[in-house]
Amino acid sequence: MEAGAQESVGGGGAGEDVTVRAARKRFERLLAVRCKAMKGKGAWYWAHLEPVMVADAGSGNPAVAKLRCSLCAALFSASNPSRTASEHLKRGACSNFSSPSSATPTPTPSLAAASAAVDPVPISSLPPPSPRLRPHYPPSRRRSIPAPTPPRPPLVLSGGKEDLVALARLEDSVKKLKSPLASPAAALPKPQADAALTLLADWLLEYGGAVSPSALDHPKFQSFLNQVGLSSISPCQLVLSHLEARYLEVLSDSEDRIRDAAFFQLASDGWKSSATSSDHTLVSFVANLPNGSTLFHRSLLTTGGAPSDYAEEVLWDVVARLCGGLVDRCAGIIADRFNKKALLNLESRNQRMVNLSCQLQAFNSLIKDFAHQLPLFAKVSANCLKLANFVNNQSQVRSIFLKYQLEEHGHSRLLRSHCSTGLAVVEDVTEFARTIQMAVLDEDYKVVCLEEPSAREMAELIQDGGFWTELEAVHSLVSLVKAMAREIEMERPLIGQCLPLWDELRSKLGDWRTKYGIDGGLVDNVIDQRFKKNYHPAWSAAFVLDPLFLIKDTSGKYLPPFKCLSPEQDKDVDKLIMRLVSPEEAHVALMELMKWRSEGLDPLYAQAVQVKQHDPSTGKMRNANPQSRRLVWETCLTEFKCLQKVAVRLIFLHATSGELKHNSTLIRWMCTHAQSRAAQKMAFLTVHSKIGRRDFLSDEEKDAELFNMAENEDASAA
């Protein structure tokens, strides 16, 4: 604390130097502008306004650049010369000025001498205001130039030099009375003002980290409050007075809703990033309720890669807190980084839990699997890396490439060549394919080919159609998997949709293999390995118990899709159901499962569950009644006493752990204030608000979309 205090105290002199340098720089710019204006290259008012440096009242050092009227010696701020000219000269505040078109009056010798000085002028050298009289002559007499008035001695005031500062303030007050600025808005009534300040405080609390509470002390923000009729208020008064009450309100509501639910699923994300980074990361814990709502519980700040046993301890502690001693209320856990052993360890503590790996992470990992295991990936990434290093490191070729890149894309940069999987360089070569091909055809590149064999080798590679076909195949495969991952991230599927998702992936990859004529054996092996790593028997059980996937047979019945399961998956359904019920109920549950397999659901209810409607936001057809999948089991299928208990616990479980993306500013803010209870409470309100608004994108992503929209509008206008 002492070191921090000493450091802040020691920074005062540097701040003063910066202020003086900025004032000098502004003063010199004003002199340059005035010099051009006097030569007929600028605005008319510079003939009457002179830049001067004004000293600080305390230190006596020059501290600010100002403008002085050469006609009446009044001082003004130098921030807006044109406004000064308009208000002081044109509006008649200066009694010695007639009009811009009149001949420029000659300032008194003392003022002229002062204005000629280039060095900063101390305020003590300013002469007192001296009225300038305009001579009047009879019409019949010829005008003659009167002799210059001898300079008056400087005015000595009783208070000395500091009286000049008081005199300047007095003149400023006189000018404000002559031409008053817009007055602040009338004060709002107290109820309306309190409501406005409460909304402002809520916004600040729910955007913790992105907007610093101390920013409320900024003079312009305080001026804004005055302009809209609100009184100035300190950050402590505005934020901290609302923080505790708002935090307790939200926390109590969340705990009540979790307590009212029969069971919940604990979702945790952030472990994946902490496993590969030495920096701080934020691990979040949320509760998914059967009614489809999601409630934030807490965030944990971790450093470096957290070991699996530590993560297990933290997760179990969170489960115990949320369950209040009734651990069976936790239907399962889903996290973004755990191996099967860790998940089984957590399940062994409660036989009724279903612990899953995140499907979004599975699809992202599948891309890395392709990059490491497919020979086609290795060949294409090696060629792209060789090409990128050649373009980046050969100066003549680099200049040619950047020239065409600037013409084609409006910006230029080097190709990314430092990536463990080689995916970044593959994306860059694909994006700038036309630029690379144009660079090879350039006459200057042909000259390089005469001197360097490597240039000829790269030219042969770039002009080889097979290289571009293989590159397109690799890029399209990555794009295909990324598109499905993005859809998973936006749709947030339930575990009953896991098997259909992987079947959809296999179908799309079958079309990809056919298009590019690639042997599917290796690709299928990679998919099967990743599928086995992430597969859980609950996928199969939820798939056949979810009324959304019932299939109408020839007799008109809606039956569960057992025929879509493999024999091993069919056995997994029996085993899981037996684990999720008591030993006494296991036999009954299997009998009910056989009845469900043969009879299914009443056709009218099955059709009602499967009704879809158009979603205008995405343009897709979506399930019109998503909660009816669970409600059918609780209200219409009451004859399945044991199977009902399993179904309602399974079919609401989520298949992804990622609820939201933390902003980098929030993480940095939490790291800085890790020991502050107030900061932790603000972070709680921030994340809770984002989840409540279903705002799962980070501010960086939203800013990128905003800037892209601006660029598209500019392009359309052009």
MORANOR-V805592 format. One record per residue. N is the residue number from 1. PHI is phi in radians with two decimals (none if undefined). Layout:
# MORANOR-V805592
N	PHI
N	PHI
This chain:
# MORANOR-V805592
1	none
2	-1.15
3	-1.09
4	-1.10
5	-1.15
6	-1.11
7	-1.14
8	-1.22
9	-1.20
10	-1.16
11	-1.49
12	-1.19
13	-1.10
14	-1.08
15	-1.13
16	-1.15
17	-1.07
18	-1.07
19	-1.12
20	-1.15
21	-1.11
22	-1.12
23	-1.15
24	-1.11
25	-1.09
26	-1.13
27	-1.07
28	-1.18
29	-1.13
30	-1.10
31	-1.09
32	-1.12
33	-1.10
34	-1.15
35	-1.08
36	-1.13
37	-1.11
38	-1.19
39	-1.58
40	1.55
41	-2.02
42	-2.64
43	-1.24
44	-1.17
45	-1.28
46	-1.19
47	-1.21
48	-2.00
49	-1.95
50	-2.16
51	-1.26
52	-2.45
53	-1.79
54	-1.88
55	-1.41
56	-1.28
57	-1.14
58	-1.46
59	-1.59
60	1.43
61	-1.51
62	-1.08
63	-2.21
64	-2.64
65	-1.57
66	-2.34
67	-1.93
68	-2.11
69	-1.31
70	-1.31
71	-1.61
72	-2.29
73	1.16
74	-1.31
75	-1.79
76	-2.42
77	-1.15
78	-1.62
79	-1.25
80	-2.53
81	-1.03
82	-1.13
83	-1.19
84	-1.05
85	-1.09
86	-1.15
87	-1.40
88	-1.54
89	-1.60
90	-1.23
91	-1.49
92	1.53
93	-1.16
94	-1.60
95	-1.28
96	-1.69
97	-1.95
98	-1.73
99	-2.83
100	-1.07
101	-1.47
102	-1.26
103	-1.08
104	-1.20
105	-1.16
106	-1.54
107	-1.20
108	-1.12
109	-0.96
110	-1.13
111	-1.22
112	-1.11
113	-1.14
114	-1.19
115	-1.25
116	-1.34
117	-1.29
118	-1.61
119	-1.23
120	-1.00
121	-1.82
122	-1.18
123	-1.15
124	-1.17
125	-1.48
126	-1.22
127	-1.31
128	-1.25
129	-1.03
130	-2.25
131	-1.12
132	-1.87
133	-1.58
134	-1.58
135	-1.21
136	-2.06
137	-2.21
138	-1.09
139	-1.05
140	-1.39
141	-1.63
142	-1.35
143	-1.24
144	-2.31
145	-1.32
146	-1.22
147	-1.21
148	-1.09
149	-1.29
150	-1.11
151	-1.10
152	-1.45
153	-1.19
154	-1.00
155	-1.36
156	-1.81
157	-1.65
158	-1.18
159	-1.56
160	1.44
161	-1.10
162	-1.15
163	-1.14
164	-1.14
165	-1.14
166	-1.09
167	-1.12
168	-1.10
169	-1.14
170	-1.07
171	-1.13
172	-1.09
173	-1.12
174	-1.10
175	-1.13
176	-1.14
177	-1.21
178	-1.22
179	-2.32
180	-1.13
181	-1.38
182	-1.09
183	-1.38
184	-1.04
185	-1.17
186	-1.13
187	-1.08
188	-1.27
189	-1.03
190	-1.00
191	-1.05
192	-1.21
193	-1.13
194	-1.12
195	-1.12
196	-1.13
197	-1.19
198	-1.14
199	-1.10
200	-1.09
201	-1.13
202	-1.08
203	-1.07
204	-1.17
205	-1.18
206	-1.50
207	-2.17
208	-0.93
209	1.62
210	-1.30
211	-2.12
212	-1.30
213	-1.02
214	-1.16
215	-1.16
216	-1.18
217	-1.38
218	-1.09
219	-0.98
220	-1.20
221	-1.19
222	-1.10
223	-1.12
224	-1.05
225	-1.02
226	-1.14
227	-1.17
228	-1.67
229	1.57
230	-1.90
231	-1.36
232	-1.08
233	-2.54
234	-1.46
235	-1.01
236	-1.08
237	-1.16
238	-1.42
239	-1.51
240	-1.13
241	-1.20
242	-1.64
243	-1.05
244	-1.09
245	-1.12
246	-1.16
247	-1.10
248	-1.12
249	-1.12
250	-1.18
251	-1.09
252	-1.11
253	-1.10
254	-1.12
255	-1.10
256	-1.14
257	-1.22
258	-1.19
259	-1.17
260	-1.26
261	-1.28
262	-1.13
263	-2.80
264	-2.66
265	-2.00
266	-1.57
267	-2.01
268	-2.41
269	-2.27
270	2.04
271	-1.15
272	-1.09
273	-1.19
274	-1.24
275	-1.31
276	-2.09
277	-2.30
278	-1.58
279	-1.49
280	-1.23
281	-2.51
282	-1.93
283	-1.73
284	-1.88
285	-2.22
286	-2.25
287	-1.97
288	-1.60
289	-1.72
290	-1.02
291	-1.39
292	1.66
293	-1.46
294	-2.25
295	-2.14
296	-1.35
297	-1.87
298	-2.93
299	-2.16
300	-2.16
301	-1.53
302	-2.08
303	-2.18
304	1.26
305	-1.36
306	-1.38
307	-1.17
308	-1.10
309	-1.16
310	-1.15
311	-1.08
312	-1.08
313	-1.09
314	-1.12
315	-1.10
316	-1.15
317	-1.11
318	-1.14
319	-1.05
320	-1.10
321	-1.14
322	-1.24
323	-1.42
324	1.09
325	1.69
326	-1.69
327	-1.12
328	-1.08
329	-1.21
330	-1.50
331	-1.31
332	2.89
333	-2.21
334	-2.25
335	-2.40
336	-1.68
337	-2.73
338	-2.72
339	-1.46
340	-1.10
341	-1.09
342	-1.13
343	-1.14
344	-1.18
345	-1.06
346	-1.22
347	-1.17
348	-1.16
349	-1.32
350	-2.65
351	-1.11
352	-1.63
353	-1.53
354	-2.13
355	-1.84
356	-2.18
357	-1.64
358	-1.22
359	-1.24
360	-1.11
361	-1.16
362	-1.11
363	-1.22
364	-1.14
365	-1.21
366	-1.09
367	-1.10
368	-1.16
369	-1.06
370	-1.07
371	-1.11
372	-1.58
373	-1.97
374	-1.58
375	-1.03
376	-1.06
377	-1.07
378	-1.08
379	-1.15
380	-1.17
381	-1.16
382	-1.14
383	-1.13
384	-1.17
385	-1.15
386	-1.10
387	-1.13
388	-1.13
389	-1.12
390	-1.15
391	-1.15
392	-1.25
393	-1.71
394	-1.61
395	-1.04
396	-1.15
397	-1.16
398	-1.06
399	-1.10
400	-1.11
401	-1.09
402	-1.14
403	-1.11
404	-1.23
405	-1.10
406	-1.14
407	-1.17
408	-1.40
409	-2.00
410	1.41
411	-2.64
412	-2.44
413	-2.80
414	-1.37
415	-1.39
416	-1.32
417	-2.17
418	-2.06
419	-2.63
420	-1.12
421	-1.59
422	1.38
423	-1.24
424	-1.13
425	-1.21
426	-1.12
427	-1.11
428	-1.17
429	-1.12
430	-1.16
431	-1.14
432	-1.87
433	-1.05
434	-1.12
435	-1.10
436	-1.12
437	-1.18
438	-1.21
439	-1.11
440	-1.17
441	-1.45
442	-1.19
443	-1.09
444	-1.14
445	-1.19
446	-1.11
447	-1.15
448	-1.11
449	-1.09
450	-1.21
451	-1.75
452	-2.19
453	-1.10
454	-1.10
455	-1.15
456	-1.17
457	-1.10
458	-1.17
459	-1.12
460	-1.12
461	-1.13
462	-1.18
463	-1.56
464	-1.53
465	-1.13
466	-1.11
467	-1.06
468	-1.25
469	-1.16
470	-1.14
471	-1.09
472	-1.10
473	-1.12
474	-1.13
475	-1.14
476	-1.19
477	-1.15
478	-1.10
479	-1.09
480	-1.09
481	-1.20
482	-1.11
483	-1.13
484	-1.17
485	-1.11
486	-1.11
487	-1.15
488	-1.08
489	-1.09
490	-1.41
491	-1.42
492	0.87
493	-1.19
494	-1.58
495	-1.21
496	-1.13
497	-1.62
498	-1.13
499	-1.06
500	-1.05
501	-1.10
502	-1.21
503	-1.14
504	-1.11
505	-1.08
506	-1.09
507	-1.11
508	-1.15
509	-1.25
510	-1.11
511	-1.13
512	-1.14
513	-1.11
514	-1.14
515	-1.13
516	-1.82
517	1.07
518	-1.89
519	-1.11
520	-1.52
521	-1.06
522	-1.16
523	-1.09
524	-1.10
525	-1.11
526	-1.11
527	-1.13
528	-1.11
529	-1.10
530	-1.19
531	-1.08
532	-1.15
533	-1.15
534	-1.82
535	-1.15
536	-2.35
537	-0.96
538	-1.12
539	-1.00
540	-1.20
541	-1.13
542	-1.14
543	-1.11
544	-1.51
545	-1.63
546	-1.39
547	-1.06
548	-1.10
549	-1.82
550	-1.10
551	-2.04
552	-1.38
553	-1.68
554	-1.15
555	-1.47
556	1.66
557	-1.36
558	-1.84
559	-1.95
560	-1.16
561	-1.48
562	-1.11
563	-1.21
564	-1.46
565	-1.58
566	-1.36
567	-1.00
568	-1.16
569	-1.19
570	-1.09
571	-1.18
572	-1.07
573	-1.09
574	-1.08
575	-1.12
576	-1.16
577	-1.09
578	-1.16
579	-1.29
580	-1.50
581	-2.04
582	-1.24
583	-0.98
584	-1.19
585	-1.69
586	-1.04
587	-1.12
588	-1.13
589	-1.09
590	-1.19
591	-1.13
592	-1.15
593	-1.11
594	-1.11
595	-1.15
596	-1.08
597	-1.12
598	-1.63
599	-1.87
600	1.19
601	-2.03
602	-0.92
603	-0.96
604	-1.12
605	-1.19
606	-1.09
607	-1.16
608	-1.14
609	-1.15
610	-1.61
611	-1.08
612	-2.11
613	-2.42
614	-1.34
615	-1.70
616	-1.14
617	-1.26
618	-1.99
619	1.40
620	-1.80
621	-1.55
622	-2.15
623	-1.11
624	-1.28
625	-2.26
626	-1.08
627	-1.33
628	-1.17
629	-1.09
630	-1.48
631	-1.13
632	-1.06
633	-1.18
634	-1.43
635	-2.11
636	-1.81
637	-1.94
638	-1.23
639	-1.24
640	-1.61
641	-1.08
642	-1.45
643	-1.12
644	-1.05
645	-1.06
646	-1.28
647	-1.09
648	-1.19
649	-1.43
650	-1.62
651	-1.29
652	-1.66
653	-1.18
654	-1.45
655	-1.79
656	-2.26
657	-1.67
658	-1.34
659	-1.60
660	-2.71
661	-1.97
662	-1.25
663	-1.27
664	-1.07
665	-1.15
666	-1.16
667	-1.13
668	-1.09
669	-1.13
670	-1.17
671	-1.12
672	-1.19
673	-2.00
674	-1.10
675	-1.58
676	-1.61
677	-1.16
678	-1.11
679	-1.13
680	-1.14
681	-1.18
682	-1.13
683	-1.10
684	-1.04
685	-1.13
686	-1.11
687	-1.20
688	-1.04
689	-1.14
690	-1.10
691	-1.17
692	-1.08
693	-1.49
694	0.94
695	-1.74
696	-1.62
697	-1.55
698	-1.42
699	-1.10
700	-1.09
701	-1.18
702	-1.18
703	-1.13
704	-1.08
705	-1.10
706	-1.11
707	-1.20
708	-1.13
709	-1.09
710	-1.12
711	-1.14
712	-1.12
713	-1.14
714	-1.12
715	-1.15
716	-1.15
717	-1.14
718	-1.20
